[in-house]
């Protein structure tokens, strides 16, 4: 399963926030939350990160599928 991941420019300071294609096993449960955790974010960061799949806002626990395009952006309403 391949997920195309993009991070908003503001994430440039985060070492794990790298644009590109991520490969996962077919049986692996992948969500925006699991990708942010793998990138070095904490679970508490979910309040300042928003996930969009094909331009639509989704929850951090939304299951992702092969071919999804995922964008992470800052939640401007957090804080």
Order of alpha helices (4+ residues) and beta strands (2+ residues): beta-beta-alpha-beta-beta-beta
